[in-house]
Amino acid sequence: VNVDVKLGVNKFNVDEAHPHIVIKGQPDSAVLELLTRACPAGLYKKQEDGSVRFDYAGCLECGTCRILGLDSALESWEYPRGTFGIEYRYG
Ligand code: SF4
């Protein structure tokens, strides 16, 4: 079973009104580029014009982008509120 299939069993409850990760208005582009390769869920996506798009839905809450990008590329990184976020399922 590959990783995509394993990740597919997880359930997400997306907090539409409150992004738990926010990118800076003027992020360090080299760090953002790094995040396109480091995020295990592939949520930082390089666009054709070279910019990076981020979608917080699907976040595994692994903290990788927090360690690599907080201050330089990210404005804030929090765990999702209350019942929001990922619910891990195994098996
Ligand atoms: Fe990706 Fe992990 Fe950051 Fe979530 S916490 S956006 S899964 S690197």
Backbone and ligand atoms as CSV (ligand in chain L), in Angstrom:
chain,resi,resn,atom,element,x,y,z
A,1,VAL,N,N,0.852,-1.198,0.000
A,1,VAL,CA,C,0.000,0.000,0.000
A,1,VAL,C,C,0.884,1.244,0.000
A,2,ASN,N,N,0.644,2.162,-0.918
A,2,ASN,CA,C,1.518,3.346,-0.966
A,2,ASN,C,C,1.053,4.440,-0.001
A,3,VAL,N,N,1.896,5.462,0.112
A,3,VAL,CA,C,1.657,6.516,1.094
A,3,VAL,C,C,0.345,7.266,0.813
A,4,ASP,N,N,0.069,7.528,-0.460
A,4,ASP,CA,C,-1.160,8.256,-0.790
A,4,ASP,C,C,-2.397,7.504,-0.307
A,5,VAL,N,N,-2.370,6.199,-0.467
A,5,VAL,CA,C,-3.511,5.400,-0.024
A,5,VAL,C,C,-3.617,5.446,1.496
A,6,LYS,N,N,-2.472,5.347,2.150
A,6,LYS,CA,C,-2.478,5.407,3.623
A,6,LYS,C,C,-2.974,6.761,4.116
A,7,LEU,N,N,-2.507,7.823,3.481
A,7,LEU,CA,C,-2.943,9.158,3.896
A,7,LEU,C,C,-4.429,9.340,3.616
A,8,GLY,N,N,-4.925,8.650,2.615
A,8,GLY,CA,C,-6.318,8.782,2.205
A,8,GLY,C,C,-7.310,8.302,3.245
A,9,VAL,N,N,-6.872,7.495,4.203
A,9,VAL,CA,C,-7.812,7.028,5.224
A,9,VAL,C,C,-8.006,8.068,6.325
A,10,ASN,N,N,-7.139,9.068,6.360
A,10,ASN,CA,C,-7.294,10.095,7.383
A,10,ASN,C,C,-8.486,10.985,7.071
A,11,LYS,N,N,-9.031,11.566,8.108
A,11,LYS,CA,C,-10.208,12.408,7.935
A,11,LYS,C,C,-9.842,13.839,8.329
A,12,PHE,N,N,-10.310,14.781,7.554
A,12,PHE,CA,C,-10.017,16.174,7.855
A,12,PHE,C,C,-11.296,16.932,8.151
A,13,ASN,N,N,-11.225,17.769,9.147
A,13,ASN,CA,C,-12.346,18.655,9.435
A,13,ASN,C,C,-11.786,20.065,9.289
A,14,VAL,N,N,-12.001,20.663,8.125
A,14,VAL,CA,C,-11.330,21.921,7.809
A,14,VAL,C,C,-12.067,23.116,8.408
A,15,ASP,N,N,-11.314,23.910,9.111
A,15,ASP,CA,C,-11.850,25.127,9.712
A,15,ASP,C,C,-11.782,26.235,8.657
A,16,GLU,N,N,-12.858,26.368,7.908
A,16,GLU,CA,C,-12.852,27.281,6.760
A,16,GLU,C,C,-12.652,28.736,7.171
A,17,ALA,N,N,-13.097,29.068,8.373
A,17,ALA,CA,C,-13.073,30.473,8.783
A,17,ALA,C,C,-11.744,30.893,9.404
A,18,HIS,N,N,-10.899,29.918,9.674
A,18,HIS,CA,C,-9.710,30.252,10.465
A,18,HIS,C,C,-8.510,29.404,10.020
A,19,PRO,N,N,-7.731,29.903,9.052
A,19,PRO,CA,C,-6.547,29.154,8.623
A,19,PRO,C,C,-5.574,28.995,9.791
A,20,HIS,N,N,-5.100,27.806,10.038
A,20,HIS,CA,C,-4.190,27.626,11.181
A,20,HIS,C,C,-2.735,27.901,10.810
A,21,ILE,N,N,-2.491,28.020,9.505
A,21,ILE,CA,C,-1.156,28.406,9.053
A,21,ILE,C,C,-1.320,29.576,8.083
A,22,VAL,N,N,-0.588,30.650,8.328
A,22,VAL,CA,C,-0.712,31.832,7.471
A,22,VAL,C,C,0.660,32.212,6.924
A,23,ILE,N,N,0.719,32.397,5.610
A,23,ILE,CA,C,1.975,32.795,4.966
A,23,ILE,C,C,2.140,34.303,5.063
A,24,LYS,N,N,3.345,34.734,5.231
A,24,LYS,CA,C,3.642,36.162,5.320
A,24,LYS,C,C,3.265,36.892,4.031
A,25,GLY,N,N,3.001,38.159,4.145
A,25,GLY,CA,C,2.719,38.971,2.973
A,25,GLY,C,C,3.921,38.999,2.027
A,26,GLN,N,N,5.108,39.071,2.585
A,26,GLN,CA,C,6.321,39.052,1.769
A,26,GLN,C,C,7.252,37.969,2.295
A,27,PRO,N,N,6.921,36.720,1.967
A,27,PRO,CA,C,7.693,35.607,2.495
A,27,PRO,C,C,9.059,35.492,1.826
A,28,ASP,N,N,9.991,34.885,2.533
A,28,ASP,CA,C,11.292,34.547,1.964
A,28,ASP,C,C,11.047,33.489,0.879
A,29,SER,N,N,11.284,33.849,-0.363
A,29,SER,CA,C,10.899,32.946,-1.452
A,29,SER,C,C,11.733,31.669,-1.481
A,30,ALA,N,N,12.975,31.737,-1.042
A,30,ALA,CA,C,13.811,30.530,-1.011
A,30,ALA,C,C,13.259,29.534,0.013
A,31,VAL,N,N,12.769,30.063,1.128
A,31,VAL,CA,C,12.209,29.181,2.152
A,31,VAL,C,C,10.893,28.580,1.659
A,32,LEU,N,N,10.082,29.403,0.999
A,32,LEU,CA,C,8.822,28.884,0.448
A,32,LEU,C,C,9.094,27.762,-0.535
A,33,GLU,N,N,10.093,27.971,-1.354
A,33,GLU,CA,C,10.508,26.956,-2.338
A,33,GLU,C,C,10.891,25.663,-1.624
A,34,LEU,N,N,11.613,25.813,-0.523
A,34,LEU,CA,C,12.006,24.653,0.279
A,34,LEU,C,C,10.764,23.914,0.782
A,35,LEU,N,N,9.755,24.677,1.173
A,35,LEU,CA,C,8.540,24.057,1.708
A,35,LEU,C,C,7.783,23.257,0.639
A,36,THR,N,N,7.934,23.631,-0.612
A,36,THR,CA,C,7.262,22.852,-1.665
A,36,THR,C,C,7.825,21.431,-1.710
A,37,ARG,N,N,9.068,21.285,-1.240
A,37,ARG,CA,C,9.667,19.947,-1.232
A,37,ARG,C,C,9.561,19.277,0.134
A,38,ALA,N,N,9.408,20.081,1.186
A,38,ALA,CA,C,9.463,19.509,2.534
A,38,ALA,C,C,8.099,19.080,3.078
A,39,CYS,N,N,7.031,19.730,2.670
A,39,CYS,CA,C,5.715,19.399,3.235
A,39,CYS,C,C,5.307,17.994,2.772
A,40,PRO,N,N,5.094,17.071,3.704
A,40,PRO,CA,C,4.771,15.695,3.318
A,40,PRO,C,C,3.409,15.573,2.642
A,41,ALA,N,N,2.550,16.562,2.834
A,41,ALA,CA,C,1.237,16.509,2.207
A,41,ALA,C,C,1.209,17.276,0.880
A,42,GLY,N,N,2.331,17.893,0.514
A,42,GLY,CA,C,2.406,18.613,-0.758
A,42,GLY,C,C,1.472,19.804,-0.831
A,43,LEU,N,N,1.311,20.521,0.274
A,43,LEU,CA,C,0.342,21.626,0.298
A,43,LEU,C,C,0.914,22.945,-0.206
A,44,TYR,N,N,2.242,23.032,-0.290
A,44,TYR,CA,C,2.889,24.212,-0.875
A,44,TYR,C,C,3.169,23.852,-2.321
A,45,LYS,N,N,2.462,24.513,-3.237
A,45,LYS,CA,C,2.592,24.120,-4.638
A,45,LYS,C,C,3.161,25.238,-5.478
A,46,LYS,N,N,4.202,24.918,-6.206
A,46,LYS,CA,C,4.827,25.900,-7.079
A,46,LYS,C,C,3.932,26.130,-8.296
A,47,GLN,N,N,3.692,27.401,-8.604
A,47,GLN,CA,C,2.861,27.749,-9.754
A,47,GLN,C,C,3.746,28.022,-10.970
A,48,GLU,N,N,3.102,28.099,-12.108
A,48,GLU,CA,C,3.868,28.326,-13.340
A,48,GLU,C,C,4.619,29.650,-13.325
A,49,ASP,N,N,4.054,30.654,-12.672
A,49,ASP,CA,C,4.725,31.961,-12.633
A,49,ASP,C,C,5.820,32.022,-11.562
A,50,GLY,N,N,6.072,30.888,-10.913
A,50,GLY,CA,C,7.141,30.847,-9.927
A,50,GLY,C,C,6.685,31.110,-8.509
A,51,SER,N,N,5.467,31.599,-8.356
A,51,SER,CA,C,4.960,31.843,-7.008
A,51,SER,C,C,4.568,30.505,-6.373
A,52,VAL,N,N,4.319,30.534,-5.079
A,52,VAL,CA,C,3.936,29.320,-4.367
A,52,VAL,C,C,2.549,29.505,-3.785
A,53,ARG,N,N,1.707,28.532,-4.046
A,53,ARG,CA,C,0.349,28.567,-3.481
A,53,ARG,C,C,0.265,27.596,-2.326
A,54,PHE,N,N,-0.449,27.983,-1.302
A,54,PHE,CA,C,-0.575,27.119,-0.134
A,54,PHE,C,C,-2.041,26.917,0.208
A,55,ASP,N,N,-2.383,25.672,0.500
A,55,ASP,CA,C,-3.742,25.362,0.918
A,55,ASP,C,C,-3.645,24.588,2.228
A,56,TYR,N,N,-4.181,25.134,3.296
A,56,TYR,CA,C,-4.007,24.482,4.597
A,56,TYR,C,C,-4.896,23.264,4.799
A,57,ALA,N,N,-5.905,23.089,3.947
A,57,ALA,CA,C,-6.738,21.895,4.048
A,57,ALA,C,C,-5.880,20.691,3.673
A,58,GLY,N,N,-5.884,19.667,4.486
A,58,GLY,CA,C,-5.061,18.492,4.201
A,58,GLY,C,C,-3.785,18.473,5.008
A,59,CYS,N,N,-3.623,19.465,5.854
A,59,CYS,CA,C,-2.420,19.547,6.685
A,59,CYS,C,C,-2.370,18.381,7.668
A,60,LEU,N,N,-1.200,17.766,7.767
A,60,LEU,CA,C,-0.996,16.623,8.657
A,60,LEU,C,C,-0.545,17.058,10.054
A,61,GLU,N,N,-0.393,18.373,10.224
A,61,GLU,CA,C,0.035,18.942,11.513
A,61,GLU,C,C,1.369,18.362,11.966
A,62,CYS,N,N,2.244,18.155,10.999
A,62,CYS,CA,C,3.532,17.531,11.324
A,62,CYS,C,C,4.525,18.536,11.890
A,63,GLY,N,N,4.321,19.825,11.596
A,63,GLY,CA,C,5.205,20.848,12.143
A,63,GLY,C,C,6.449,21.142,11.321
A,64,THR,N,N,6.619,20.442,10.203
A,64,THR,CA,C,7.825,20.657,9.386
A,64,THR,C,C,7.930,22.104,8.908
A,65,CYS,N,N,6.838,22.646,8.388
A,65,CYS,CA,C,6.905,24.014,7.860
A,65,CYS,C,C,7.060,25.031,8.983
A,66,ARG,N,N,6.608,24.661,10.167
A,66,ARG,CA,C,6.774,25.543,11.316
A,66,ARG,C,C,8.265,25.669,11.642
A,67,ILE,N,N,8.939,24.539,11.660
A,67,ILE,CA,C,10.371,24.539,11.982
A,67,ILE,C,C,11.169,25.242,10.893
A,68,LEU,N,N,10.822,24.970,9.637
A,68,LEU,CA,C,11.609,25.539,8.533
A,68,LEU,C,C,11.244,26.981,8.205
A,69,GLY,N,N,9.982,27.343,8.427
A,69,GLY,CA,C,9.547,28.606,7.853
A,69,GLY,C,C,8.971,29.669,8.768
A,70,LEU,N,N,8.787,29.320,10.045
A,70,LEU,CA,C,8.202,30.328,10.917
A,70,LEU,C,C,9.172,31.507,11.013
A,71,ASP,N,N,8.660,32.700,10.911
A,71,ASP,CA,C,9.440,33.952,10.894
A,71,ASP,C,C,9.917,34.347,9.501
A,72,SER,N,N,10.455,33.398,8.728
A,72,SER,CA,C,10.958,33.787,7.411
A,72,SER,C,C,9.875,33.734,6.338
A,73,ALA,N,N,9.035,32.718,6.380
A,73,ALA,CA,C,8.006,32.582,5.345
A,73,ALA,C,C,6.589,32.566,5.917
A,74,LEU,N,N,6.461,32.166,7.164
A,74,LEU,CA,C,5.132,32.044,7.751
A,74,LEU,C,C,4.881,33.104,8.812
A,75,GLU,N,N,3.693,33.654,8.732
A,75,GLU,CA,C,3.267,34.654,9.708
A,75,GLU,C,C,2.895,33.968,11.031
A,76,SER,N,N,2.186,32.856,10.896
A,76,SER,CA,C,1.773,32.138,12.105
A,76,SER,C,C,1.547,30.670,11.809
A,77,TRP,N,N,1.718,29.887,12.815
A,77,TRP,CA,C,1.501,28.435,12.740
A,77,TRP,C,C,0.900,27.999,14.063
A,78,GLU,N,N,-0.343,27.515,13.999
A,78,GLU,CA,C,-1.007,27.038,15.216
A,78,GLU,C,C,-1.617,25.689,14.906
A,79,TYR,N,N,-1.915,24.932,15.943
A,79,TYR,CA,C,-2.729,23.740,15.720
A,79,TYR,C,C,-4.142,24.220,15.442
A,80,PRO,N,N,-4.905,23.470,14.637
A,80,PRO,CA,C,-6.289,23.864,14.396
A,80,PRO,C,C,-7.075,23.914,15.710
A,81,ARG,N,N,-8.112,24.760,15.736
A,81,ARG,CA,C,-8.927,24.902,16.946
A,81,ARG,C,C,-9.710,23.623,17.243
A,82,GLY,N,N,-9.989,23.431,18.488
A,82,GLY,CA,C,-10.903,22.396,18.979
A,82,GLY,C,C,-10.999,21.132,18.162
A,83,THR,N,N,-12.146,20.928,17.561
A,83,THR,CA,C,-12.403,19.669,16.858
A,83,THR,C,C,-11.905,19.697,15.418
A,84,PHE,N,N,-11.253,20.804,15.022
A,84,PHE,CA,C,-10.808,20.900,13.636
A,84,PHE,C,C,-9.459,20.214,13.426
A,85,GLY,N,N,-9.177,19.963,12.159
A,85,GLY,CA,C,-7.881,19.408,11.801
A,85,GLY,C,C,-7.968,17.946,11.410
A,86,ILE,N,N,-6.824,17.295,11.474
A,86,ILE,CA,C,-6.765,15.915,11.014
A,86,ILE,C,C,-7.161,14.942,12.124
A,87,GLU,N,N,-7.812,13.882,11.703
A,87,GLU,CA,C,-8.084,12.771,12.620
A,87,GLU,C,C,-7.359,11.586,12.017
A,88,TYR,N,N,-6.305,11.150,12.675
A,88,TYR,CA,C,-5.502,10.053,12.118
A,88,TYR,C,C,-6.212,8.724,12.254
A,89,ARG,N,N,-6.146,7.959,11.189
A,89,ARG,CA,C,-6.713,6.613,11.216
A,89,ARG,C,C,-5.646,5.645,10.770
A,90,TYR,N,N,-5.546,4.570,11.444
A,90,TYR,CA,C,-4.533,3.583,11.109
A,90,TYR,C,C,-5.190,2.296,10.642
A,91,GLY,N,N,-4.375,1.481,9.996
A,91,GLY,CA,C,-4.897,0.162,9.620
A,91,GLY,C,C,-5.064,0.038,8.138
L,1,SF4,FE1,FE,2.645,20.477,5.442
L,1,SF4,FE2,FE,3.332,19.594,7.869
L,1,SF4,FE3,FE,3.229,22.212,7.368
L,1,SF4,FE4,FE,0.993,20.812,7.519
L,1,SF4,S1,S,2.452,21.177,9.200
L,1,SF4,S2,S,1.466,22.311,5.944
L,1,SF4,S3,S,1.616,18.863,6.607
L,1,SF4,S4,S,4.636,20.742,6.452
